[in-house]
Structure formats: C-alpha cells, structure tokens
C-alpha cells in the first residue's frame, strides 16, 4: 500500500480556484468536502497516527463559524500548516466537490448523523474531525458517488470540480 505524501498541491486549477473563492459567501456556515482516493493508501492523520484508507469517495463534514469563504479558500489553495485532521487527508485526495450552506448554526453534527444513517455510507476513521463534539467522526466513505440530496437541505449550494460518473 503506497504511503501518501503531504504535498499541498490540489487538483483544482488555480485560476478556477480564485474565481470560485470570490463567489463564496463570507458568512458562517457548514460544508462537506467530497473527495476521492483513486488507490488505497496509508496516511498519517496527525495525532490519530497512520491509517490505511481504501479506494473510494470520502466526505468530510465541517463548520466555518468564522466564514465559509475563508475556510474553503484554505482548502482550495492548500496550506502548508497542518492544524486539523482534514489538513493531513486533503492533500492525498482529489477534491471533487464542496457542498455548503451559509447558516449561523453548527450543522456539521446533524449532517454527520444524516450521512451515518445512509446504508452505503460508512464511518471512515473514528474520531476524525470530531474532537470538539460527541460525534463518532466527521469523515465518511462510500463506493458510490455521493449525492448532495443525502443531506436533505433544500438551500444547499454545490461546487463541482470533477464530473460525476
């Protein structure tokens, strides 16, 4: 199993990235990063240590109370500073989409519960992204292409970077 490197290179074109960032809302909100691993790999996730991750789609649920634009820009541009669990995972994957909703409440735990209730969606790594709540994790995996409708949020916005199969 290959060991994943931690380069900050993203699969999203930089010109598209800056145009996209400019369109994002500046207010607080919640989001899901939809990522894809094309091959199984071994990844170090900060204090959680080394983990073997399989091929497939991964969904990371988060909230950005300081503003969606700032948080999502950090993910789209890449960051050399690894602070959150997702900072270790994201550079090893292909970012396919971002689902987001500008809102003042924390929706990440509610969304994590909804994703966890879907039969083909599995918890990817215990404690990932959930050190500040009581959720088992905020990282999920599935084989089938994830659908924004799974969150049951009629106002959900979607940024798609790669065509869905």
N, C-alpha and C positions, 0 to 999 in steps of 0.2 A: 504494500500500500504506500503510495507516494506521501512524502511529508510536504505539507503546504508551506509555501513561502509567504512572507508577510510584506510583500511589496504593496504600495499604496495605489498602484495602477488600477483604475476601474475600467470596465468595459463600455462605459458610456463616453461618447465623443465629447471633448472639452468644449467645443463651440455650442453643441446642443446643451451641455450641462449649464453653461452660463445663461443661455436663453431660458432654459427651464427654471433655473433658480429665480430669475427675475419675475416669473409668473406665480411663484408660490406665495401663499398668504403669510403675512408676518405674525399673525396672532397664534395663540396657544392652540394645541390640537393633539390628535393621536394619529398614528400611522402604522402601516405594515410594509416592511421591505420584503419583496418577493424575489428570492434568489435561486440560483440553480447551480448545482455541482454536477459537472459532466462525468466525473470519475470519483470513485471512493478515495478518501484521503485522510491522513492523520493531521490534526490541527491542535495547536496549543491554544487554549482559551484562558489566558490569564491565570488567576488563582484556581480555576477549575481543572487545570492541568491538560494533559494530552488526551485527545478523544478521536476515535475512528468514526468518520462520518461517511455514510453511503451516498451513492449517486441519487439525485432526485431534486425536488423542489424543497426549499426551506422558507419558512415565513417567520419573520421576527416582528413582534408587536411592541410598540413603544409609545410614549407620550412626550411631547415637547411643550412644556408649560412656558418656557422662555421664548417660544416661537417656532413654528414649523419651518419657515424659510431658513433660519439659522441652523437648526438641527439637520434638516435634509441636505442643505448645502454642504455640511461637514461630511456627510456620507457620499454625496455625489462627487465632491472634489477629492475625497480621500484625505486622510490625516495620518501623519507620522506618529502622533501621540495616541497610544492605546490606553484608553481610560475605561470604557465599558466593554462588556463581553463581546458585543457586536463588532467592536473595532478589531478584534482578532479574527473574527469569522469572515467579515465582508470582503477583505482583500483576496480571499481564497476562492470567491464565488463570482458568478456572473449576476449582476443586478438586472433583473428582467422588468420589474415594475415597482411602483410605490403607490399604495392606496392610502389616502389621507382624508381627514375631516377636521376642519377648523372648529374647535369647541373648547370651552373653558374647563370642562370636567376631565378627569382621568378616565379614558375609555379603554385603556390597554388591558386591564384585568377582565373587563366584560368581554372584550374581543378575544382574549386568550381562552376564556371559558367557552365561547361560541366555537372557536376553531377546535378546541379539545373535544367537543361533543360530536364532531363530524367523523363518521366511521373510518374513512380512509386517511384521516389526518392523525399523526402520532406525535407525541412529545419527542423532540429530537434529543434534548440534553437537559437532564434535571438541573434546576437552579439557574439555568442560563437566563440572564436578564431580569431575574425576579428577586434580587437581593433586598429590594426595598418594599416588598409586598408579601402576601401569603400564597401566591400562585406557585404551582409546581415548577413552572418555567414559562418563558415568553418566546421560545424557539420551537417551531413545529416543523414536521417534514411530511411529504406526501409524494407519491409517484405521479399522480395525475396533475395536470396543470391547474393551479389554484384559481378560484373564481372570486371576484370581489363581492358577489352576491352572498357568499358564505357569511359575511359579517352582518347582513340584514340591516344595512344603513342606507336609506334611500338617497341621502345627500353626499355619499362617499365620492370623492374625486379619485381619478386614476391617471397615473403617468405610466405609459407603456414604453419600454426601451427596446424590447425584442418582440418580434411577432409570436403570438401564441400558436402552439402546434395545432 
